[in-house]
């Protein structure tokens, strides 16, 4: 991957866990710029400033400062996080929760899953960003879920969701199916095929045989990892790998 990035001079969308900057205040809603849109709806419905509905601004719980947790630094061990006793983890000041939109306060809305929010915000212009999270198999995430609680694979898919709906782009994905259930892998493959049909190029570093079988072109490196690997064993279609004498993967591919 690093060699390709050095040699390829055109823009590349690289999606790896280490590329994703997150902190205690990062959520799927903030990462995809959904929070601003939701705050605008609450502000318009209640005729107040939209900053009132931000836990990073006026709406923050005065006890935890909008973090939802109290972080206690311990000189002799790792810091301890406990749920804020004033806001009970909602991050918002109590008076903010008195304002409603479609019968729900800001904390109730932000605690929705992506799938629930798609139904709740039907017809809104930002719905496509919510749908992108559903498309990458993250419909179960809550809008206010701390990004620090997500796995590496989930973080990659959140970033992928933020980069969807482009045409003619080159994507590099580093083991995007890591830790996924087979049903979620199938959903991701449907998305990958759709992205390719839209004129994008996907370079996927993977060990999943389900992904391998769907590839247009395969590069197999080996024969082992680390210092015992790094040699090109095969390049071509997945079917052609079955007749490659030095391929390590072909036996597993036959069984699949």
C-alpha positions in Angstrom: 0.0 0.0 0.0 2.7 2.5 1.0 4.6 1.8 -2.3 1.5 2.5 -4.3 0.8 5.7 -2.5 4.4 6.9 -3.2 4.2 6.0 -6.8 0.6 7.1 -7.6 0.4 10.9 -8.1 -3.3 11.3 -8.4 -5.6 11.9 -5.4 -6.4 8.7 -3.3 -9.0 8.2 -0.6 -7.1 6.1 1.9 -9.3 4.5 4.5 -7.3 3.0 7.4 -7.8 3.1 11.2 -4.8 5.2 11.8 -6.1 7.9 9.3 -9.1 8.6 11.5 -8.7 11.4 14.0 -11.1 10.9 16.9 -11.5 12.1 20.5 -13.9 11.8 23.4 -16.3 14.3 21.8 -16.3 12.6 18.4 -19.5 10.8 17.4 -20.9 9.5 14.1 -23.1 12.6 13.9 -20.2 15.0 14.4 -17.9 13.1 12.0 -20.5 13.2 9.2 -21.5 16.8 10.0 -25.0 15.7 10.9 -25.1 17.5 14.2 -25.2 21.0 12.7 -28.2 20.0 10.5 -30.1 18.5 13.5 -29.4 21.5 15.6 -30.8 23.8 12.9 -34.1 21.8 12.9 -34.4 22.2 16.7 -33.5 25.9 16.6 -36.1 26.6 13.9 -38.8 24.6 15.6 -38.2 26.4 19.0 -37.2 29.8 17.7 -33.9 29.8 19.7 -30.2 29.8 18.8 -28.9 26.5 17.4 -25.8 26.8 19.7 -28.2 25.9 22.5 -28.3 22.3 21.2 -24.6 21.8 21.0 -22.8 19.9 23.9 -19.7 21.7 22.7 -21.2 25.1 23.3 -24.1 26.7 25.3 -26.0 23.5 25.6 -23.3 21.6 27.5 -23.9 20.1 30.8 -22.2 22.4 33.4 -20.9 19.4 35.4 -19.1 17.4 32.7 -18.7 20.2 30.1 -20.6 18.2 27.5 -18.4 15.0 27.7 -21.1 12.9 29.3 -18.5 11.5 31.7 -16.3 12.7 34.5 -12.7 11.8 33.9 -10.7 11.4 37.1 -7.0 11.5 36.7 -5.2 9.0 38.9 -1.5 9.5 39.5 -0.8 5.9 40.1 -3.1 4.3 37.4 -5.0 5.0 34.2 -7.7 7.7 34.4 -11.1 6.6 35.4 -14.3 7.6 33.5 -17.6 7.6 35.3 -21.0 8.7 33.9 -21.9 12.3 34.8 -24.4 12.2 37.6 -26.1 15.5 36.5 -26.8 14.8 32.9 -26.6 11.0 33.1 -24.5 10.8 30.0 -26.7 12.9 27.7 -24.1 15.7 27.6 -26.8 18.4 27.7 -27.9 20.9 30.3 -31.3 20.1 31.8 -33.0 23.3 30.4 -32.0 22.3 26.9 -33.9 19.1 27.2 -37.2 21.0 27.6 -37.1 21.9 23.9 -38.7 19.4 21.5 -38.7 18.5 17.8 -41.4 16.1 16.6 -42.1 15.3 20.3 -38.5 14.4 21.2 -35.7 16.4 22.9 -32.2 16.7 21.5 -30.8 13.9 23.7 -33.5 11.5 22.6 -32.9 12.3 19.0 -29.1 12.0 19.2 -29.5 8.6 21.0 -31.4 7.2 18.0 -29.7 4.5 15.9 -28.9 5.4 12.4 -31.7 3.2 11.1 -34.2 4.9 13.5 -32.9 8.4 12.4 -33.5 7.6 8.7 -37.2 7.1 9.4 -37.4 10.1 11.8 -35.7 12.5 9.3 -37.4 11.3 6.2 -37.4 14.0 3.5 -34.5 16.0 5.0 -31.6 17.0 2.6 -29.0 15.4 4.9 -30.7 12.0 4.8 -28.2 10.8 2.2 -25.4 11.0 4.9 -27.4 8.9 7.2 -28.1 6.5 4.4 -24.4 6.2 3.7 -23.9 4.8 7.3 -26.7 2.3 6.7 -25.1 1.3 3.3 -21.8 0.4 5.0 -23.6 -1.8 7.6 -23.6 0.7 10.5 -27.3 1.2 10.9 -27.0 -0.1 14.5 -24.7 2.8 15.7 -26.2 5.5 17.8 -25.8 9.1 16.5 -24.2 10.2 19.8 -22.1 7.1 20.3 -18.5 7.9 21.2 -16.2 7.1 18.4 -13.7 5.9 21.0 -16.0 2.9 21.6 -15.9 1.7 17.9 -13.7 -1.1 16.6 -11.0 -0.4 14.0 -13.3 -1.9 11.3 -16.2 0.3 12.4 -14.0 3.4 12.3 -12.9 2.5 8.8 -16.5 2.2 7.6 -17.6 5.5 9.2 -14.8 7.1 7.2 -15.9 5.2 4.1 -19.5 6.5 4.7 -18.1 10.1 4.7 -16.4 9.5 1.4 -19.2 7.8 -0.5 -21.2 9.1 -3.5 -18.0 10.0 -5.5 -17.4 9.0 -9.0 -14.0 8.2 -10.6 -12.2 8.1 -7.3 -9.5 5.7 -6.2 -10.1 4.1 -2.8 -7.7 2.1 -0.7 -9.3 0.0 2.1 -7.3 -1.9 4.7 -9.2 -5.0 5.8 -12.6 -3.4 5.8 -14.4 -6.7 6.7 -12.3 -7.3 9.9 -14.6 -8.5 12.6 -17.8 -8.4 10.5 -20.6 -10.9 10.5 -21.1 -12.7 7.2 -24.4 -10.8 6.5 -22.5 -7.5 7.0 -19.8 -8.7 4.6 -22.4 -9.4 2.0 -23.9 -5.9 2.4 -20.4 -4.4 2.1 -19.7 -6.4 -1.1 -23.0 -5.1 -2.6 -21.8 -1.6 -1.8 -18.3 -2.2 -3.3 -19.8 -3.5 -6.5 -22.1 -0.4 -6.7 -19.1 1.9 -6.2 -17.2 0.2 -9.0 -20.2 0.4 -11.3 -20.2 4.2 -10.6 -16.6 4.4 -12.0 -14.6 4.1 -8.9 -11.5 2.0 -8.4 -11.2 0.0 -5.1 -7.9 -1.4 -3.9 -8.8 -3.7 -1.0 -6.2 -5.4 1.3 -8.1 -8.4 2.6 -7.9 -12.0 3.8 -11.6 -12.7 3.4 -12.3 -15.3 0.7 -15.8 -13.8 0.1 -14.1 -10.5 -0.9 -11.4 -12.4 -2.9 -14.0 -14.2 -5.0 -15.7 -10.9 -6.0 -12.5 -9.2 -7.0 -11.8 -8.3 -10.7 -8.1 -8.7 -10.2 -6.0 -10.3 -7.4 -2.4 -9.7 -6.2 -1.2 -12.5 -3.8 1.8 -11.7 -1.7 3.7 -14.3 0.4 4.4 -17.1 0.9 4.3 -16.0 4.6 4.2 -12.8 6.6 6.9 -10.4 7.7 10.5 -11.2 6.6 9.2 -14.5 5.1 6.8 -12.8 2.7 6.6 -9.9 0.3 7.1 -11.8 -2.9 4.5 -11.7 -5.7 3.0 -15.2 -5.9 0.1 -14.5 -8.3 -1.6 -11.8 -10.2 -4.8 -12.2 -12.2 -8.4 -13.2 -11.8 -9.6 -15.2 -8.8 -10.4 -18.2 -11.1 -6.8 -18.1 -12.5 -5.4 -18.5 -9.0 -6.8 -22.0 -8.9 -4.2 -23.2 -11.4 -1.2 -21.2 -9.9 1.4 -23.7 -8.7 2.9 -21.4 -6.1 -0.3 -19.9 -4.7 -0.8 -20.4 -1.0 -4.4 -19.2 -1.1 -5.7 -21.4 -4.0 -6.5 -24.4 -1.7 -8.6 -22.3 0.6 -10.3 -20.7 -2.5 -11.2 -24.1 -3.9 -12.8 -25.1 -0.6 -14.8 -21.8 -0.6 
